[in-house]
Amino acid sequence: MKPRVTGILGGMGPEATILLQQRVLSKVQAADDADHLPLLIDMNPQVPSRIAHLIEGNGSDPGPVLADMARGLEQSGATALAMPCNTAHHYAAQIEDAVSIPFLNMVDLSVDQAAQLLPSGSQVGILASPALRKVGIFDAPLNRAGFTAIWPEDEDRMLGTIRHIKSEGPTGAALSTLSDAANALSGRGAALLFVACSEFSLLTRDLPKSVPIIDTVDVLAGAIHSHSLTR
């Protein structure tokens, strides 16, 4: 039986979408091309800016565009959907309402994984866009698990680093900023860190490991692998 096909709402940003493909690829023990998992990818860098809409308040709503992408992927044969952009999960309900196939929610899945590692009452540090804190994307699932989120204190520096990675790639300067933030969060009591921005996921492998780290793109790649091979 052929693997099931996951549709990817991509382009936010393009390099993060490619990173998800690489992480899915790494989940497979393949002897030939045919052993790898099929993906349908809508690489749409023209999705309206999530930062402009959620933080700056002057951008178009990405929700309708994401819903259209979801419908197109379902019509093309996808049996589940995934989206390697944490901030865009603010629009998850619009995506889910547009289709009849499951949406592999990387936020919920990552919190579920943290709940297997930490006792209730733990603090979880979030390396992410300030938009996630502003609109509470992680708050409800973390609260249900009995966790408290803590965030980097210099939000402008984090946002600037995301923009830097989008334009310059995962540079040494970006790694330095992210490493400083990771060390500060663990120093403030974080028992675990989420890398919860797909631009930051480009640097996860090089971050200091003073506490466990869950990269939400890794979690999503695992969910895609599981969905594809479920009979």
N, C-alpha and C positions, 0 to 999 in steps of 0.2 A: 504494500500500500504506500502511495506517495505521501510525503509529509504535507501537513496543512500549511497554508500560506498566510503569513502575517503581512499586513499592509502598514507601511511606515509613513507617518505624517512628518516629512523632513524639511530641511532647509533652514532650521532655526538653531544654530547656523549650519551651513553645509558641512563644515569640517566635523561638527559633532555628529551629524548623520552618518558620515563615513566612519567615524569612530565606533558608532553602534554596530555598523556592518562588520568591522574588524573584530569587535568583541563577540558577536554572534559566531563569526567564522572560527574564533578560537575555542568555542564550546564543542566543536565537532571533531571527532577522530575520523578523518577522511583519507581514503586511499585513491579516490578519483573525484572529479568534479561532481558527479551525480550523487555523491554522499553528502554534499552540503545542503543547507536549508534554503528553500525558495523564499524570496522576499519581493513584495511589490512596493516600490518606493516612489512617493510623490515628493520630489526634491523642489520645494517651492520657496526660494529665498524672498519672494515678494509678499509673504504673509506679513500683515501690518505689525509694526514693532510692538512687542509686549511691554517694553520699558516706556515707550511714548504713551501707550494707552493707560498703563497701571500706575506709573510713577509721575510722569510729566503731565498727564491729563490732557494731552493735545493731539492724540493719535486716533486713528480709526480702530474700531473694534475688530480684533482678529477672529472672534468667534464664528461669524458667518463663513469666513474663508476656510477655517478649519473644518467646519461642518460639511462644506462642499467637497473638500478633499477627502473626508471620511466616506461620504457617499460614493465618490468616484472609485475609491479603493475597494469598497464592498462590491460595487457593480463589476469591477474587474476581477473578482474572484477571491478577495481576501476573506479569511475566516476569523480573523481577529485584527485589532489595530494596536499600534504602539507609537509613541511620540517621544523622541529623545530631547525634550525641552521641559525642564521642571516648571518654569514660569508659565508656560502655555497650558499647564494642567489647571490653571484657573478657569479655563474654558472647557474642562472635561465634560461637564454636564451637557453642553451644546453638542459636543462630539457624540456622546452616548445617545442623545435624543435623535440624532440624525440617521442612526444605523440600527440594524438588528443583530449585529455581531458584537462580541465582547471587546471592551477597551482594556488593555493591559496597563493599569494605572501604576506608574513607576513610584509615585509618592506613597500610596497605600502599601505597595509591595515592599518598599524599603523599610517602612515603619514595622511591618510584619516581621521582617528579618531582624531588625533591631530588638524586637520583643523576644526573640529567641536567645538573645545574648545578654540582655540587661534586666535587672530587677526593676519592678515598679518604683517610681520615685527618682529614677536616674535623670541626669541632665544630658541632653544631646546637643552638641554643637553643630551649627548649620553653616557650611561654606557655600554661599549662594548669592543670587541677586537680592538686593534690598526689596525688590518687588514681592518676593515670597513672604517676607515678614509683613509687609504692608497689607497684603490681601489675605494673609492667614492660610496659605496653601497647606502648610504642614501642621498647623495648630490643632485642627480637629482630630486627625489620625494619631498625633502624638499624645494628645490629652486622653483619647480613648485607651491608649496603651499605658497610661500612667506616667508619661514622661513630660519633661519641661524642656522647651527649646531655649538655647542661648545663641546669640548672634554676634558676629564681629562688631566692635564698637565703631570702627571707621567705615561707615557704609559708603561714603563717597569714594574711598579708595577701592573698595570691592567693586563698585559699579564701574569705576574707571578701568580696573583691571579686566573686567569682562569686555569692555569696548576695545581695550588694547589687544586682547587675544583675538577678537573678531577681525581686527585690522592687521595685526603683526604676527599672529600665531602665538604658540606657547613658549614665550621667551624666558630667559633667565630672570628678568625683572618681574615678570608675572609670577614665576615660581617663588621668588623671594617674598612678594606680597602675600601669597597664599600660605607659604610656610609660616610667616610671622603670625597670620591670623589663626592658623591651626594650633600653633604653640600657645597663643594667648587664650584660646578657647579651652584647651586642655588645662592650662594653668588656672582658669576660673572654675574648673570643676566638671567639665564635660567628660563623661565616661566613654563616649563614642562620638565620632564625627561623621556627618553626612557630607559627602561631596555632592551637592545638589544643584549644580549648574553644569550643563554639558560642556561649556568652554573650560571650566575648571577640571572636568574629567580628563582633559588632555594632559593634565599635570599630576594626576592622582598617584601614579607609580613612584614619583619622586618626592612626595610629601613626607615629613617626619612622622614616624609611627609610634608616638608616645602613648596613644590610645588607639583602639581599633577604628578602622575607617570603612565605611560602606559607601561605595560609589553607586549612585542611583542608575547610571548607565549600565554598569555590570549587572545590577539586579534586573534591569529590563531585558538585557541580553539573555539572562537565564530564563526569564519568563517566556521569551520568544522561543527559545530552545524547547522548553517543556511543552508549550502549546503545539509546536510543529510536530512533535513526536507522539503526542497523545492520540490514541486510537479511539 
